[in-house]
């Protein structure tokens, strides 16, 4: 039984199968996600017999850190090695093994590698995580598209991309010793008396689902990870500080809007008309701008929320003043929007960066027409950790990894 990535209900079903009370699941859930403690022997409020049983019969599979690339701006790009993603068959699984095997398909279970980026800043840090190994959407300006889709990630593999960098930072800040929260004595129900709301690193962490993959094409696993990340009793992130970026998968946008627990939404726009977007983002042929904008109009924004549009600036392709004016017209029917203009990050692709003058003119046109616009320079460009640069290739047969460098 793989524990990492399991929800509280899944852990309760597992504990029931072991003949344990439900509150043991709450304790396991807390150790995994609130504490980020993966050594079962340190779960001090569990009986020794249960810890021994978990060590024999359960597992916590963390990605291996194959390499860290440290940027001059302090960002860290992690190259994570992932194992087999075969599902566990718990007491809650109503599908037979053969049905699950058929649904998953062999390609979804193979070992893979992904990248995540840790970006520190004054008082906060941002972690950019991947949701798939590779990507099938085929955006022409993104290196990840060259890989194709290798496989979906599990909820546990996504949660681990957040917890592992946080754990490393926690250990650095405490001089090599991971600090533990002081807990009040456990009540009979297993819940801690007088425990405060989550604080510390998680409370000052942003997470963006903007790494490898299209999150809305791995919807169930992404939502499983998000429910853990956004749970005050789990990792404890705020929905205001977690953003999911999509290329415009309209059915997924509609599903996300119906979720009770959800992050902020960002739409990767990158073009001002269909003919242009069809070339840059072939997914537009399936969900053209008219359909995408309708989904955006219907998206249920919370009272504190804006819908964010990301626009990668490609020199001589989509950065003209007329493009800016078309973007204004596209977004005019929407309420509470903002646009992030992202200078293209060089890679092994036939594009060039927009000039600083073109970017500023584009921004000025949007702002003067009432569309808030901001220029977002990506972090970690020197270690290929910036937006659109994440792409790695496995050396066939060797198990080693090469990073695609510009």
C-alpha positions in Angstrom: 0.0 0.0 0.0 1.5 3.3 -1.1 0.7 5.9 1.6 1.9 9.1 0.0 -0.8 10.8 -2.0 -3.7 9.1 -0.2 -6.5 11.1 1.1 -7.8 11.0 4.7 -10.7 8.8 3.6 -8.4 6.4 1.8 -6.2 6.2 4.9 -9.2 5.5 7.1 -10.3 2.7 4.8 -6.7 1.3 5.0 -6.6 1.5 8.8 -10.0 -0.1 9.0 -8.6 -3.0 7.0 -5.8 -3.3 9.6 -8.3 -3.3 12.4 -7.2 0.1 13.6 -9.5 3.0 14.7 -10.2 5.8 12.3 -8.2 8.4 14.3 -5.0 6.5 13.4 -5.6 7.6 9.8 -5.8 11.3 11.0 -2.4 10.8 12.7 -0.8 9.2 9.6 -2.3 12.0 7.5 -0.8 14.6 9.8 2.7 13.1 9.8 2.8 12.8 6.0 1.5 16.2 5.0 1.5 18.7 7.9 4.9 17.4 9.2 6.4 16.1 6.0 7.9 13.2 8.0 8.4 10.1 5.9 10.2 7.9 8.4 7.5 5.8 10.0 9.6 5.0 13.0 9.4 8.7 14.0 5.6 8.7 14.1 5.8 8.9 17.8 2.1 8.9 18.7 1.4 5.6 16.9 1.8 2.4 18.8 5.1 0.5 18.2 3.1 -2.5 16.9 1.3 -0.4 14.2 4.5 1.3 13.2 6.1 -2.1 12.7 3.1 -3.3 10.7 3.3 -0.2 8.5 7.0 -0.7 7.9 6.3 -4.2 6.7 3.1 -3.7 4.7 3.0 -0.1 3.5 5.4 2.2 1.7 6.2 5.8 1.2 7.7 6.3 -2.3 9.6 9.6 -2.8 11.1 10.7 -6.1 14.8 10.3 -6.2 16.7 13.6 -6.6 18.9 12.8 -9.6 20.3 16.3 -9.7 19.9 19.8 -8.5 20.8 22.8 -10.7 21.3 26.0 -8.7 20.8 29.3 -10.5 22.6 32.5 -9.9 19.3 34.0 -8.7 18.9 31.3 -6.0 16.4 29.2 -7.9 16.9 25.5 -7.8 15.8 23.1 -10.6 15.2 19.6 -9.4 15.5 16.6 -11.7 13.3 14.0 -10.0 13.4 10.3 -10.9 10.0 8.6 -10.6 9.2 4.9 -10.3 6.4 2.7 -11.5 3.0 4.4 -11.0 0.9 1.2 -10.7 -2.2 1.9 -8.6 -2.8 0.2 -5.3 -6.1 -1.7 -4.9 -7.6 -0.5 -1.6 -10.9 -1.5 0.0 -12.4 1.6 -1.6 -11.5 0.6 -5.1 -14.7 -0.6 -6.8 -13.0 -1.5 -10.1 -11.4 -4.9 -10.7 -7.7 -5.1 -11.3 -8.2 -6.0 -14.9 -10.4 -2.9 -15.5 -7.9 -0.6 -13.9 -5.0 -2.2 -15.9 -6.9 -1.6 -19.1 -7.9 2.0 -18.1 -4.4 3.0 -17.1 -2.6 1.5 -20.0 1.0 0.4 -20.0 2.4 3.8 -20.9 1.0 5.3 -17.7 3.0 3.0 -15.5 6.5 3.3 -16.7 9.3 5.0 -14.8 9.9 8.6 -15.7 11.7 11.8 -14.8 10.2 15.2 -14.2 11.5 18.6 -13.2 10.3 21.0 -10.5 11.7 24.5 -9.6 12.1 26.1 -6.2 12.2 29.9 -6.4 13.0 31.8 -3.1 12.2 35.5 -2.7 12.0 37.9 0.2 9.6 36.4 2.8 8.1 33.8 0.4 9.1 31.0 -1.9 7.4 29.6 -5.0 7.5 26.0 -6.1 6.7 25.1 -9.7 5.6 21.5 -10.1 4.9 19.1 -12.9 1.7 17.2 -13.4 2.8 14.9 -16.2 6.1 13.5 -17.5 6.3 15.2 -20.8 3.2 16.8 -22.4 0.8 15.9 -25.3 -0.4 19.5 -25.9 2.4 20.3 -28.3 2.8 24.1 -27.7 5.4 25.1 -30.3 7.4 27.5 -28.1 7.8 25.0 -25.2 10.6 22.5 -24.9 8.5 20.0 -22.9 6.4 19.5 -26.0 9.3 17.8 -27.7 9.1 14.9 -25.3 5.5 14.0 -26.0 3.5 12.5 -23.1 5.4 9.9 -21.2 2.9 9.3 -18.5 0.6 11.0 -15.9 1.9 11.6 -12.4 0.1 10.3 -9.3 -1.2 12.6 -6.6 1.7 11.4 -4.4 4.3 12.3 -7.0 2.9 15.8 -7.2 2.6 16.3 -3.5 6.2 15.1 -3.1 7.5 17.9 -5.4 6.2 20.4 -2.9 7.2 18.6 0.3 10.7 17.6 -0.6 12.0 21.2 -1.4 10.2 22.5 1.7 11.8 19.8 3.8 15.2 20.7 2.4 14.7 24.4 3.2 13.4 23.6 6.7 16.6 21.6 7.4 18.8 24.4 6.0 17.0 27.0 8.2 17.4 24.9 11.3 21.1 24.1 10.7 20.6 20.7 9.3 18.0 19.5 11.7 14.4 19.3 10.5 12.4 21.3 13.1 9.3 19.6 14.5 6.2 21.3 15.7 5.5 20.9 19.4 2.3 19.0 19.8 -0.2 19.1 22.7 -1.2 15.7 24.0 -3.5 13.7 21.8 -7.1 13.3 22.8 -9.0 10.0 22.8 -10.2 10.8 19.3 -6.6 11.2 18.1 -6.8 14.9 17.4 -4.4 17.3 19.1 -5.8 19.6 21.7 -5.0 23.3 21.2 -3.1 22.9 18.0 -2.8 26.1 16.0 -3.5 26.7 12.4 -0.6 25.7 10.0 2.3 28.1 10.2 5.9 28.1 9.1 7.2 27.4 5.6 3.9 26.2 4.1 2.2 29.4 5.2 4.6 31.5 3.1 4.8 29.2 0.1 3.3 29.7 -3.4 2.7 26.6 -5.6 2.2 26.9 -9.3 1.2 23.9 -11.5 3.1 25.2 -14.5 5.9 22.6 -14.9 5.8 19.7 -17.3 2.4 18.6 -18.5 -1.2 19.9 -18.9 -2.9 19.6 -15.4 -6.4 19.4 -16.7 -5.5 16.3 -18.8 -4.6 14.5 -15.5 -7.6 15.9 -13.7 -8.4 13.2 -11.0 -4.8 12.9 -9.8 -4.2 16.7 -9.9 -7.3 17.3 -7.8 -6.2 14.5 -5.4 -3.0 16.3 -4.9 -4.6 19.7 -4.6 -7.1 18.6 -1.9 -4.0 17.5 0.2 -2.0 20.7 -0.5 -5.0 23.0 0.2 -6.2 21.2 3.4 -5.5 23.1 6.6 -4.9 19.7 8.2 -2.6 18.7 5.3 0.1 20.7 3.8 -1.8 23.8 4.7 -1.4 26.0 1.6 -3.9 28.8 0.9 -6.0 28.7 -2.3 -4.9 32.3 -2.8 -1.3 31.0 -3.2 -1.8 28.0 -5.5 -2.3 28.5 -9.3 -3.1 25.9 -12.0 -2.1 26.9 -15.5 -3.9 25.4 -18.5 -3.5 25.6 -22.2 -7.2 25.9 -22.5 -8.8 22.5 -22.0 -12.4 23.7 -21.9 -14.0 20.6 -20.3 -11.4 20.6 -17.6 -12.0 24.3 -16.9 -15.7 23.6 -16.5 -15.0 20.7 -14.1 -12.5 22.8 -12.1 -15.1 25.5 -11.6 -17.4 23.0 -10.0 -14.8 21.9 -7.4 -15.4 23.0 -3.8 -11.6 23.0 -3.2 -9.7 24.5 -6.0 -6.7 26.8 -6.8 -6.6 29.9 -8.8 -6.8 29.5 -12.6 -4.4 30.8 -15.2 -5.0 30.5 -19.0 -2.0 30.2 -21.3 -3.2 32.5 -24.1 -0.1 33.4 -26.2 -2.0 34.6 -29.2 -4.7 37.2 -30.2 -6.5 35.3 -33.0 -7.3 31.7 -33.9 -5.0 31.5 -37.0 -2.1 32.5 -34.8 -3.0 30.3 -31.9 -3.6 27.3 -34.1 0.0 27.4 -35.1 1.5 28.2 -31.6 -0.9 26.0 -29.6 -2.5 23.3 -31.8 -5.0 22.6 -28.9 -6.7 25.7 -30.2 -8.1 23.7 -33.2 -10.1 21.7 -30.7 -11.0 24.5 -28.3 -10.8 27.8 -30.4 -10.8 31.2 -28.8 -14.5 31.7 -29.0 -15.2 28.5 -27.0 -12.3 29.2 -24.6 -13.5 32.7 -23.9 -17.1 31.4 -23.3 -15.7 29.0 -20.7 -13.8 31.9 -19.1 -16.9 34.0 -19.0 -18.8 31.2 -17.2 -16.0 30.4 -14.8 -17.2 31.1 -11.2 -14.6 33.5 -9.7 -14.5 33.9 -5.9 -14.9 37.4 -4.5 -11.1 37.8 -4.1 -10.1 36.2 -7.4 -8.9 37.3 -10.8 -8.7 35.2 -13.9 -5.1 35.3 -15.1 -4.0 35.1 -18.7 -0.4 34.3 -19.6 1.0 35.6 -22.8 4.5 34.5 -23.9 6.1 37.2 -25.9 7.6 35.9 -29.2 9.6 38.4 -31.1 8.0 39.2 -34.5 5.3 36.6 -34.0 2.7 37.8 -31.4 4.1 41.0 -30.0 2.8 43.7 -32.3 0.6 46.6 -31.2 -2.3 45.1 -33.1 -1.9 41.9 -31.2 -2.2 43.9 -28.0 -5.4 45.6 -29.2 -6.9 42.2 -30.2 -6.1 40.9 -26.7 -8.0 43.8 -25.2 -11.0 43.0 -27.4 -10.8 39.3 -26.5 -10.8 40.0 -22.8 -13.3 42.9 -22.8 -16.4 40.7 -21.9 -14.6 39.3 -18.9 -14.6 40.7 -15.4 -11.6 40.8 -13.0 -8.8 39.7 -15.3 -5.1 40.4 -15.4 -2.5 39.5 -18.0 1.1 38.4 -17.3 3.4 39.1 -20.2 6.2 36.5 -20.1 9.3 37.2 -22.2 10.2 34.1 -24.1 13.0 32.1 -22.6 15.6 30.9 -25.2 15.8 27.2 -26.0 16.4 24.9 -28.9 13.4 26.3 -30.8 13.1 28.7 -33.8 11.9 31.8 -31.9 13.4 34.9 -30.5 12.8 37.2 -27.6 10.7 40.3 -28.0 12.5 43.5 -27.5 12.1 45.4 -24.3 10.4 48.2 -26.2 7.9 45.9 -27.8 7.0 44.3 -24.5 6.6 47.7 -22.9 4.4 49.0 -25.7 2.2 45.9 -25.5 1.8 46.4 -21.8 1.0 50.1 -22.2 -1.8 49.4 -24.7 -3.4 46.8 -22.3 -3.2 49.0 -19.3 -4.5 52.1 -21.1 -7.5 50.1 -22.2 -8.2 49.0 -18.6 -6.6 45.6 -18.7 -4.1 45.1 -15.8 -0.8 43.8 -17.3 2.5 42.9 -15.7 5.8 41.8 -17.2 6.9 38.5 -15.5 10.6 37.6 -16.1 11.1 34.0 -15.3 13.6 32.8 -12.7 16.4 30.3 -13.2 17.0 31.0 -16.9 20.7 30.1 -16.6 19.9 26.6 -15.5 17.0 26.0 -17.9 14.5 26.3 -15.1 12.4 29.1 -16.7 9.0 29.0 -18.2 9.0 26.8 -21.3 12.5 25.4 -20.7 11.7 22.3 -18.8 12.6 19.3 -20.9 14.8 16.3 -20.2 15.6 13.2 -22.2 16.4 9.8 -20.9 19.5 8.1 -22.2 18.1 4.9 -23.7 19.1 1.9 -21.8 21.4 3.6 -19.3 19.0 5.0 -16.7 21.0 8.2 -16.7 19.5 11.5 -17.7 20.5 14.4 -19.9 19.1 17.8 -19.7 18.2 19.6 -22.9 20.4 22.7 -22.9 20.2 25.8 -25.2 
